[in-house]
Amino acid sequence: MPSESNSPSAITNVTIVNVAVAVIHYQNQYLLGFRDAAQHQGNRYEFVGGKIEATETAEQALKREVAEETGILVDDNTIVKLGRLHHDYGDKQVSLQVYKIELTAQQYEQYKGHEYGLEGQAITWADKSRLLAGDYPLPAANKTILEWLRLPTQIAITYPLADFHQHTDPKTAWLQYHQEKLPPKSWAYIRLKHNGSESIAKQLMDARPDLLAILPYSSDYQYTDTEVSVEATHKKTNDSIVARHLTHSALMEWLTNTQGVIASEPLLPDNYSFTCQLLASHSLNDYPLIVSCHDTASIDAVNKLASARIEQGLPPVIGMFLSPVLATQTHPDTVPLGWQSWSSLAQLADMPIIGLGGLAPSMIEQALDHGGLSIAGIRQFHL
């Protein structure tokens, strides 16, 4: 596939090239090609892929390129869109359309011993942990793809604190429940919907250091425990935070205030009422984002936000909560999207899609079949 270079060039006639990228894997083993030292971006690994011809769809090009480069036929495999990335090469602009393809056990056994592809390029299988750790140097633009690959297939969301109001001590009851019920080593969106609830979120993260936390964008999770140093506890908290969550309403406020144009100023600007409280501690710029969307307008907004963050070298938008897929007990009057409409909206997004609303962990295959990478929920996602 073409390498992702961003060197400037004063070219007036700009060509836009659409490229299909195949992130091929079997379980935690990922297929990478290697660029010869004499090639541009040489001595780097790359995912399989190539140019989308004018007569092809992205998926058709993907299947063709995979077959031409590796001999693997993926016509019957599940192909899930990860996202789209846009890059300026100087004399041309490239739109990378990135898809994830899981091979069958039979396909992996057949090709795992191959050292070269059909075009003479060296190929290798990389363990996911080493790939994400940076042990296989990739072009810089692939950093966002690696962040997308960190997303798990399911995310547990905590109950609001208000759901424990019948207890004598709601905070203690909330903490005890989630200490016991959140699955081991899971990603958990700690959503309390209660002012001043940061302290019990910290307690949960302390009690369950195995959790990887998604925190609301508006919360300050710095420790104040006097028994240990601020630096040590601050690092401990940061190590367990994998993303911040931006609500649909906050996203649309951002779009209204900026119209999606923020190239010359930080994200998010300090004149926004909903970000002022972040300036003294963590900001949205410190972490990848997961954003909530419900319709085409919000998807367009988050695409603009994602592009702006990449242009500024900020942690990317790694996922979108797209909801509601199905009817929920918490919002019985909200009309669900249904799988078909949800799938159509998912195709508009430039980042991985996380299904939310009336789902259970057993529905992951449905989500994959309809263009999602992950699913999330409350009731069905606790042990």
N, C-alpha and C positions, 0 to 999 in steps of 0.2 A: 504494500500500500504506500501511497505518497507520504513522505515524512512531513511532520508538522513544524514548519519553520515560520517565524514571524519577523524576518528581516525586512526593514523598510525599503521601498524602492519607488522612485518617482515615475510611475507608469500611469498613463492617462486612460488607456483602454483596459478595463478590468474584466477578467473572465471569472465567472463563478463555476467552480467544479464541485459536484456532489460526489461524495465518497462514502461507500458502505464499509463499515468496520465490524468484524466478527470477533466477539470475545468468546472463544470456544473453550469449553471445559468439560471435564468429567469429575463430578464431586468437587474436590478441592485442587484438582490438577488443571492448570491452564496452559493452552497451547500458544507459544510465542515463536515468531520468526526472528532471525538475526540479520542485521544489515552489515554487509561487508565494509571494511574500513575505507575502501575507495568510494563508497556511495555517500551521497549527502546524508547527514545525520548518521554516519557510519559508526560501527562498534556500539550500536544500541539495539535493544530488542524492540519488537513491534507486534501488534495484533494483526491477524490476517485481514485482508481487505483490498479494495481498489475502487476505481472510478465507476460511477453509475452511468450507463449509457443512456442516450436520449429516449430510447425505446423501452427502457426497463424501469420497473419499480425498484425501490431500495432493496426489498427482500429478494427480488429476482437477481439483482446484481450480487447480493450477498451470497446466495446459493452458487452462482456461477463462479465468483472469485474463490470461494472455499474449495470448490471442485478443481479449479484450475491450479490453485497453489498447493493443495494438499492431497487431492484425490478423494477427500471425504465427501460423501453425498448427504446433505442435510435436509432434503426435501420433506422428509417425514418427521423431522425433529421439531420440538417446540422452540420457536424463535421469539424472544421477548425484547422489545425496544428498551434500551437503557436511556438514551437521550440523544440530543443533537448538540454539536459544538461547532462554532464558527470561528475561522482563523483567516488572517490576512497574510498572504505570502509575499505581498509586494506587487508582483505582476498578475496575481490572481487571488481570488478569495475562495476558500474551501469550506464547505459545509460537511462535517463528518456526521453521518447517521450511524449510531452505535447500537449494536444488537448483541444480546447474550444468547448463546446456543449451548445447551447441555447435550453431550453425546450419550449414547447408550453404552452399556458395559461392553457389548460386542464391538462397537465402533472403537472404543478406547483400546481394547485388547488388540485389535487389528493394527492400530496406528501408533501405539505408545512406543514402539521400538524404532520408529523411523527417525533417522538423524538429519535427513534432508527432504525438502519439499519437492514438488514436481518441477519447479523452476530453478532448482539447484541451490536454493537458499537453505541455510542451516536452520533447523527447528528444534525446539526443546519443550519439555513439559515442566512447568514451574509450580511448585507448591504455593497455594494461595497466601499462606502466612509470610513466606519469603517474598512473594511478589508485592504484597502490600507494604512490606518492610523496606522496599527499595533495593532489594538484592539483584534485581534485573533492571538495569538502567533503560528507561524508556524516554522518548521525546517528551519535552516539558508539557506539552498539551495533554498528554495521557494522565497527568496528575488527577484531573477531574474524573476520568474513567475509574481510576483506582479508588477514589473516594466513593463513587457510586457502588463499587463492588463490596464495600464494607457493610452495606445495608443487609440486615438479616431477612429471612422470609416472613417473620412475624414480630410485631412490636406490642407489648402489653402496656395499656394505659391505666393509670391508677384511678380509683374512685375519687370523686370530689369529697372534700372534707365534710360538706353538708350532709352527705349520705350517712354519717355516723352521729348525727345530732341526737339520736335517742339514747346514746350512751352517756353515762355520768361524766366521763372524760373522753370527749370525741377524739382529741388529738392522740391520746395513748391508744385508743381503740383502732384508729386509722393506721398508726405505726405498726401495731402488733399484727393486724390483718395483712398488710403488705409485706412485712418481714417474712411471714409464713407462706403467702400465696403467690408471690411473683416467682416465675420459673427461674431456676439457676442459670446464671450467666446470660440473662436475657437483656435485650434493649427495653427500657421502660420509660415511657413519657410520664414524668411526675407532674401531674396536673391537679392542683388542689382547689383552684377557684376560690381562694380565701386570702384576704389581705393579712400580712403578718404570719403566713404559714411557712416561711422559708426555713425556720428552725427545725420543724419536723421532717422536712425534705432532707435536710442535712443529716438528721438522725437516721433516716432510712438509708442514706448513702453510706453512712458509717457502719450501720448494722449489717448491710448487705454490700460489701465492697466488690462482690462479683458482678453487680448490676452495671450496665452502661446506660447512663441517664441522658434523656432528652429533657431540657428544662425550658420553661416559658421564657421568652425574650425579656420579660419585665422584672425578673427576679434577681436579687443579689444573693449569691450563695457563698459568700466568703465566711470562713469560720471565725469564731471569737473565743474558742475554748482556751482558757488561760493555762491549761496543763501542758500544752505543746506550743511550739513556735507558730506564729502566723504564717511564715514562709512554708513550713512543712505541711500544715493543714491546707493551705491554699493550693499547693501542688497536688495534694491528695485529692481534693475536690476536682481540680481541673482534669486529672488523669481519668476520672470516671465520667466526665461529661463528653458525649460524642457529638451533640448538636444542640442548637437552640430552635425553638418552635416559634414561628411567626403566624399569627392568626389571619384569617381572611380579612377582617376589618382593618387590621394594621397594615396588611399588604395594600389594600385599596387606598388607605390614607397616604401611604408612601407614593403610590402612583399619582394621586391627586396633587400632592405637593411638588412632585418632580417631573411628572409626565414621562417618567422613565429615563430622564436624561440627568446623569449624575457623574459624568466622566471627570469633572474637574473638582469635585468635592467629596468628602468622606461619606461612607455609607454606615449608618444612616446619619444625616446631618443633625447637629446638636440643637437646631431650632425646632425640632419636632417634639411636641409635648410628650409623646409616648416613649421617647428614648432618653429624656433628660436624666432619669434616675440611673441610667447605665453608665454615665460618663465618669463617675467616680470609681467604678469597679470594672466588671466585665462589660464588653460591648458586643453587639452583634457581629462585629468584625473579627472577633477572636475564634469563632467556631463556625463549622458548616451549619447550614440552615435546613430545616424541614418546614414547608409552608402549607397551610390549609387552603384548598380551592374547592369551588362548588360549580363553576360555570365557565363559559368561554372567556368572559371578561377577566376573571381572576387568573385564568391560565395564561392569558396574554400578558397580564401584569407580572406574574412570576417568571415568565420567560425573559422579560425585559430586566427584571431584577437579577436573574441568574447570569445573563450576558454582561451586565454592568459589573458584577462582582468578579467575574473572570477577567474582564478588561483591567480591573484595578488590582489584580493579583490577590484577591481576598479568598478565604475559604468558600467553596462553592455551595450552591443549593444542591443537596444530595438526595432530596426526595420531596414528593408532594403527597399530602393526605388528600385524596380525592373522595368526596363523600356528599350524601350518603348513598352507598350502593343499594342497600336494602332498607326496609322499614326498621326503626329502632324503638325500644321502649322509652328512651329518654326524650325522643322528639316524635311522638305519634302523629302529629299534625303535618310533619314535613313529608312531602312527596318524594319517595326515593327515586334515584336515577334509573335503577335497573341495570342489569349487566350490559345490555347492548348500548345504551346511551353512555354508560360509564366507560365502555371500551372506546367509543367514538371520541369522547373527551380526552381520554388517555393518550390518544394518538397525536393530540395537539401539543402535548407538553414536551419541553426540552430536557427533562430530567426523569429519573425513575418514579413510578407511580406506586403509591401505597393505598390499597383499598381500605375503606373505613365505613362503618355503618351496618349493623346487623349481621356481621360476619363471624365465623368461627374458624379456628386454625385448620380444620379439615377442608376449608374452601380454598386453600392456596392453589390447587390445580386449576380451579375455575378462574382465579385471578390471573394466573399465568396465561391461560388460554385467551383471556380477554385483554392482554396487554399490560398487566401489572407485574411488579417484581416482588411485592410484599403485601401483607395484610396486617391490620391493627384492630384492636378492640379492648373492651373492658371485661365484661362478664365471662366470656368464653376463653379469655386469654390468661386467666389466673388458675393456679393448680386446684 
